[in-house]
Amino acid sequence: MFFGKMDSQGGTPSTSEDGNQITVIVHEQAVLELVANLRSVEQTYEIASLPGILFRVARTEITDQDGHVIETIG
């Protein structure tokens, strides 16, 4: 997931998807709040400047070619 800053404060936040990447374009204040609050911990996050939008960090297991878990994120 990539977060980008809008050029103007008057616009509407937007999203786009390209294959496995999602781009979220938001106001500068929202970017600052996301940076300050999002962590790689399984949890649902609310950002005050984006009312009604929840960001959910889900637990993800990274496996090797044999299916053994080598890393857990979230």
DSSP file (Angstrom, degrees, kcal/mol; ACC not computed):
  #  RESIDUE AA STRUCTURE BP1 BP2  ACC     N-H-->O    O-->H-N    N-H-->O    O-->H-N    TCO  KAPPA ALPHA  PHI   PSI    X-CA   Y-CA   Z-CA
    1    1 A M              0   0    0      0, 0.0     2,-0.4     0, 0.0    22,-0.2   0.000 360.0 360.0 360.0 135.1    0.0    0.0    0.0
    2    2 A F  E     -a   23   0A   0     20,-2.8    22,-2.8     2,-0.0     2,-0.5  -0.966 360.0-154.5-119.3 133.6    1.3    3.4   -0.9
    3    3 A F  E     -a   24   0A   0     -2,-0.4     2,-0.3    20,-0.2    22,-0.2  -0.926  15.1-176.3-109.4 131.4    0.1    6.7    0.6
    4    4 A G  E     -a   25   0A   0     20,-3.0    22,-2.6    -2,-0.5     2,-0.4  -0.876  23.5-117.4-124.9 159.7    0.3    9.9   -1.3
    5    5 A K  E     -a   26   0A   0     -2,-0.3    22,-0.2    20,-0.2     2,-0.1  -0.775  27.0-121.8 -98.6 137.3   -0.5   13.5   -0.5
    6    6 A M        -     0   0    0     20,-2.6    22,-0.2    -2,-0.4    20,-0.0  -0.392  15.1-130.4 -70.6 152.4   -3.1   15.5   -2.4
    7    7 A D  S    S+     0   0    0     -2,-0.1     2,-0.3     1,-0.1    -1,-0.1   0.812  89.5  31.5 -73.4 -30.6   -2.0   18.7   -4.2
    8    8 A S  S >  S-     0   0    0      1,-0.1     3,-0.6    20,-0.0    -1,-0.1  -0.912  70.6-132.8-129.9 155.8   -4.8   20.8   -2.7
    9    9 A Q  T 3  S+     0   0    0     -2,-0.3    18,-0.1     1,-0.2    -1,-0.1   0.659 101.3  64.6 -77.6 -16.5   -6.8   20.7    0.6
   10   10 A G  T 3  S+     0   0    0      2,-0.1    -1,-0.2    17,-0.0    17,-0.0   0.547  83.3  95.9 -87.1  -6.5  -10.1   21.1   -1.3
   11   11 A G  S <  S-     0   0    0     -3,-0.6    16,-0.1     1,-0.1    -5,-0.1  -0.106  76.4-106.7 -79.3 178.2  -10.0   17.8   -3.1
   12   12 A T        -     0   0    0     14,-0.1    -1,-0.1     1,-0.0    13,-0.1  -0.900  35.0-109.5-107.0 132.0  -11.5   14.4   -2.3
   13   13 A P        -     0   0    0      0, 0.0     2,-0.3     0, 0.0    13,-0.2  -0.238  44.7-173.7 -54.8 148.3   -9.4   11.5   -1.1
   14   14 A S  E     -B   25   0A   0     11,-2.1    11,-3.1     2,-0.0     2,-0.3  -0.930  17.9-150.0-143.5 165.6   -9.1    8.7   -3.6
   15   15 A T  E     -B   24   0A   0     -2,-0.3     2,-0.3     9,-0.2     9,-0.2  -0.952   9.3-175.7-133.5 155.2   -7.7    5.2   -4.2
   16   16 A S  E     -B   23   0A   0      7,-2.0     7,-3.0    -2,-0.3     2,-0.4  -0.981  12.1-147.0-146.2 156.4   -6.5    3.3   -7.2
   17   17 A E  E     +B   22   0A   0     -2,-0.3     2,-0.3     5,-0.2     5,-0.2  -0.983  14.6 176.5-129.7 136.0   -5.3   -0.3   -7.7
   18   18 A D  E >   -B   21   0A   0      3,-2.8     3,-1.8    -2,-0.4     2,-0.5  -0.831  65.8 -61.3-139.5  97.3   -2.6   -1.6  -10.0
   19   19 A G  T 3  S-     0   0    0     -2,-0.3    -1,-0.0     1,-0.3     0, 0.0  -0.515 122.1  -9.6  66.3-117.8   -2.1   -5.3   -9.6
   20   20 A N  T 3  S+     0   0    0     -2,-0.5     2,-0.5    -3,-0.1    -1,-0.3   0.358 120.3  88.4 -94.4   4.5   -0.9   -5.9   -6.0
   21   21 A Q  E <   - B   0  18A   0     -3,-1.8    -3,-2.8   -20,-0.1     2,-0.5  -0.892  54.6-165.5-111.6 133.8   -0.5   -2.3   -5.2
   22   22 A I  E     - B   0  17A   0     -2,-0.5   -20,-2.8    -5,-0.2     2,-0.5  -0.958   8.0-157.2-112.0 131.4   -3.1    0.0   -3.8
   23   23 A T  E     -aB   2  16A   0     -7,-3.0    -7,-2.0    -2,-0.5     2,-0.5  -0.939   4.6-166.8-110.3 129.3   -2.5    3.8   -3.8
   24   24 A V  E     -aB   3  15A   0    -22,-2.8   -20,-3.0    -2,-0.5     2,-0.6  -0.971   3.4-162.4-116.9 120.1   -4.4    6.0   -1.4
   25   25 A I  E     +aB   4  14A   0    -11,-3.1   -11,-2.1    -2,-0.5     2,-0.3  -0.914  25.0 155.0-106.5 120.5   -4.3    9.8   -2.0
   26   26 A V  E     -a    5   0A   0    -22,-2.6   -20,-2.6    -2,-0.6   -14,-0.1  -0.821  45.5 -73.8-137.7 172.4   -5.2   11.9    1.0
   27   27 A H     >  -     0   0    0     -2,-0.3     4,-1.9   -22,-0.2     3,-0.3  -0.248  48.4-108.1 -65.2 157.5   -4.7   15.3    2.5
   28   28 A E  H  > S+     0   0    0      1,-0.2     4,-2.4     2,-0.2     5,-0.2   0.879 119.0  56.1 -56.8 -41.2   -1.4   16.2    4.1
   29   29 A Q  H  > S+     0   0    0      1,-0.2     4,-2.2     2,-0.2    -1,-0.2   0.896 106.8  50.1 -60.0 -40.2   -2.9   16.1    7.7
   30   30 A A  H  > S+     0   0    0     -3,-0.3     4,-2.7     2,-0.2    -1,-0.2   0.895 108.6  52.1 -65.7 -39.8   -4.1   12.5    7.0
   31   31 A V  H  X S+     0   0    0     -4,-1.9     4,-2.5     2,-0.2    -2,-0.2   0.927 110.1  49.0 -61.0 -44.4   -0.7   11.4    5.8
   32   32 A L  H  X S+     0   0    0     -4,-2.4     4,-2.0     1,-0.2    -2,-0.2   0.904 112.5  47.7 -62.4 -41.3    0.9   12.8    9.0
   33   33 A E  H  X S+     0   0    0     -4,-2.2     4,-1.8     2,-0.2     5,-0.3   0.895 110.9  51.3 -66.5 -40.1   -1.7   11.0   11.1
   34   34 A L  H  X S+     0   0    0     -4,-2.7     4,-2.6     1,-0.2    -2,-0.2   0.935 110.9  47.9 -62.1 -46.1   -1.1    7.7    9.3
   35   35 A V  H  < S+     0   0    0     -4,-2.5    -1,-0.2     1,-0.2    -2,-0.2   0.893 115.1  46.2 -61.0 -40.0    2.6    8.0    9.7
   36   36 A A  H  < S+     0   0    0     -4,-2.0    -1,-0.2    -5,-0.2    -2,-0.2   0.779 125.4  27.2 -73.8 -27.0    2.2    8.7   13.4
   37   37 A N  H  < S+     0   0    0     -4,-1.8    -2,-0.2    -3,-0.1    -3,-0.2   0.804  90.7  93.2-111.5 -35.4   -0.4    6.0   14.1
   38   38 A L     <  +     0   0    0     -4,-2.6     2,-0.3    -5,-0.3    -4,-0.0  -0.420  47.7 171.0 -69.6 135.1   -0.1    3.0   11.8
   39   39 A R        -     0   0    0      2,-0.2     2,-1.6    -2,-0.1     4,-0.1  -0.909  48.6-103.7-135.2 162.7    2.1    0.2   13.1
   40   40 A S  S    S+     0   0    0     -2,-0.3    34,-1.1     2,-0.1     2,-0.4  -0.323  84.0 116.4 -85.0  54.8    2.7   -3.4   11.9
   41   41 A V  S    S-     0   0    0     -2,-1.6     2,-0.5    33,-0.1    16,-0.2  -0.983  79.8-104.7-124.3 132.6    0.5   -4.7   14.7
   42   42 A E  S    S+     0   0    0     32,-2.9     2,-0.3    -2,-0.4    16,-0.2  -0.415  76.8 110.2 -60.6 111.5   -2.8   -6.6   14.0
   43   43 A Q  E     -C   57   0B   0     14,-1.2    14,-3.0    -2,-0.5     2,-0.5  -0.972  68.4-106.3-173.0 162.4   -5.3   -3.9   14.8
   44   44 A T  E     -C   56   0B   0     -2,-0.3     2,-0.4    12,-0.2    12,-0.2  -0.934  36.0-158.7-106.0 130.8   -7.9   -1.6   13.3
   45   45 A Y  E     -C   55   0B   0     10,-3.8    10,-2.8    -2,-0.5     2,-0.4  -0.878   8.5-159.9-113.9 140.4   -6.9    2.1   13.1
   46   46 A E  E     -C   54   0B   0     -2,-0.4     2,-0.5     8,-0.2     8,-0.1  -0.961   8.1-153.4-114.9 137.3   -9.1    5.2   12.8
   47   47 A I    >   -     0   0    0      6,-0.7     3,-2.1    -2,-0.4     6,-0.3  -0.954  11.2-143.1-113.2 122.5   -7.6    8.5   11.6
   48   48 A A  T 3  S+     0   0    0     -2,-0.5    -1,-0.1     1,-0.3   -18,-0.1   0.824  99.7  52.7 -56.1 -37.1   -9.4   11.6   12.8
   49   49 A S  T 3  S+     0   0    0      1,-0.3    -1,-0.3   -20,-0.1   -19,-0.2   0.508 108.2  53.5 -81.3  -2.0   -9.0   13.5    9.6
   50   50 A L  S X  S-     0   0    0     -3,-2.1     3,-1.8     3,-0.1    -3,-0.4  -0.572  82.2-167.1-125.9  67.5  -10.5   10.6    7.6
   51   51 A P  T 3  S+     0   0    0      0, 0.0     3,-0.1     0, 0.0    -3,-0.1  -0.268  70.7  19.7 -60.5 138.2  -13.8   10.1    9.4
   52   52 A G  T 3  S+     0   0    0      1,-0.2     2,-0.5    -5,-0.0    -4,-0.1   0.391  99.0 108.1  86.8  -3.4  -15.6    6.8    8.5
   53   53 A I    <   -     0   0    0     -3,-1.8    -6,-0.7    -6,-0.3     2,-0.4  -0.929  48.9-166.3-111.1 128.7  -12.5    5.1    7.1
   54   54 A L  E     -C   46   0B   0     -2,-0.5     2,-0.5    -8,-0.1    -8,-0.2  -0.907   9.4-152.7-112.5 140.7  -10.9    2.3    9.0
   55   55 A F  E     -C   45   0B   0    -10,-2.8   -10,-3.8    -2,-0.4     2,-0.6  -0.965  14.2-163.6-111.4 121.0   -7.4    0.9    8.3
   56   56 A R  E     -C   44   0B   0     -2,-0.5     2,-0.7   -12,-0.2   -12,-0.2  -0.919   8.8-158.3-112.2 120.2   -7.1   -2.7    9.3
   57   57 A V  E     -C   43   0B   0    -14,-3.0   -14,-1.2    -2,-0.6     2,-0.3  -0.867  19.9-159.4 -93.9 116.3   -3.7   -4.3    9.7
   58   58 A A        -     0   0    0     -2,-0.7     2,-0.2   -16,-0.2    15,-0.1  -0.712  24.2-102.4 -99.8 147.3   -4.2   -8.1    9.4
   59   59 A R        -     0   0    0     -2,-0.3     2,-0.4    15,-0.2    15,-0.2  -0.486  42.5-170.6 -65.6 131.0   -1.8  -10.8   10.6
   60   60 A T  E     -D   73   0C   0     13,-3.2    13,-3.0    -2,-0.2     2,-0.5  -0.993  12.9-151.0-130.2 131.6    0.2  -12.1    7.7
   61   61 A E  E     -D   72   0C   0     -2,-0.4     2,-0.5    11,-0.2    11,-0.2  -0.904   7.4-152.2-105.4 125.4    2.4  -15.2    7.7
   62   62 A I  E     -D   71   0C   0      9,-3.3     8,-3.2    -2,-0.5     9,-1.5  -0.839  19.9-166.2 -94.2 126.7    5.3  -15.3    5.3
   63   63 A T  E     -D   69   0C   0     -2,-0.5     6,-0.2     6,-0.3     2,-0.1  -0.799  15.8-126.2-115.9 156.4    6.3  -18.8    4.4
   64   64 A D    >   -     0   0    0      4,-2.4     3,-2.0    -2,-0.3    -1,-0.1  -0.242  48.8 -83.1 -84.7-176.6    9.3  -20.4    2.7
   65   65 A Q  T 3  S+     0   0    0      1,-0.3    -1,-0.1     2,-0.1    -2,-0.0   0.686 130.6  54.5 -65.5 -17.5    9.0  -22.7   -0.3
   66   66 A D  T 3  S-     0   0    0      2,-0.1    -1,-0.3     0, 0.0     3,-0.1   0.414 120.5-106.1 -94.6   1.1    8.3  -25.7    1.9
   67   67 A G  S <  S+     0   0    0     -3,-2.0     2,-0.3     1,-0.3    -2,-0.1   0.518  72.2 141.9  89.4   5.2    5.4  -23.9    3.6
   68   68 A H        -     0   0    0      1,-0.1    -4,-2.4     2,-0.0     2,-0.4  -0.643  57.7-114.6 -81.7 135.5    7.1  -23.2    6.9
   69   69 A V  E     +D   63   0C   0     -2,-0.3    -6,-0.3    -6,-0.2     3,-0.1  -0.550  39.3 169.6 -70.1 124.0    6.4  -19.8    8.5
   70   70 A I  E     +     0   0C   0     -8,-3.2     2,-0.3    -2,-0.4    -7,-0.2   0.579  65.7  13.0-110.4 -16.4    9.5  -17.7    8.5
   71   71 A E  E     -D   62   0C   0     -9,-1.5    -9,-3.3     2,-0.0     2,-0.5  -0.968  58.3-154.3-159.0 143.4    8.1  -14.4    9.5
   72   72 A T  E     -D   61   0C   0     -2,-0.3     2,-0.4   -11,-0.2   -11,-0.2  -0.987  10.7-166.3-121.4 129.7    4.8  -13.1   10.9
   73   73 A I  E      D   60   0C   0    -13,-3.0   -13,-3.2    -2,-0.5   -32,-0.1  -0.943 360.0 360.0-114.2 135.3    3.7   -9.5   10.3
   74   74 A G              0   0    0    -34,-1.1   -32,-2.9    -2,-0.4   -15,-0.2   0.423 360.0 360.0  98.3 360.0    0.9   -8.0   12.4
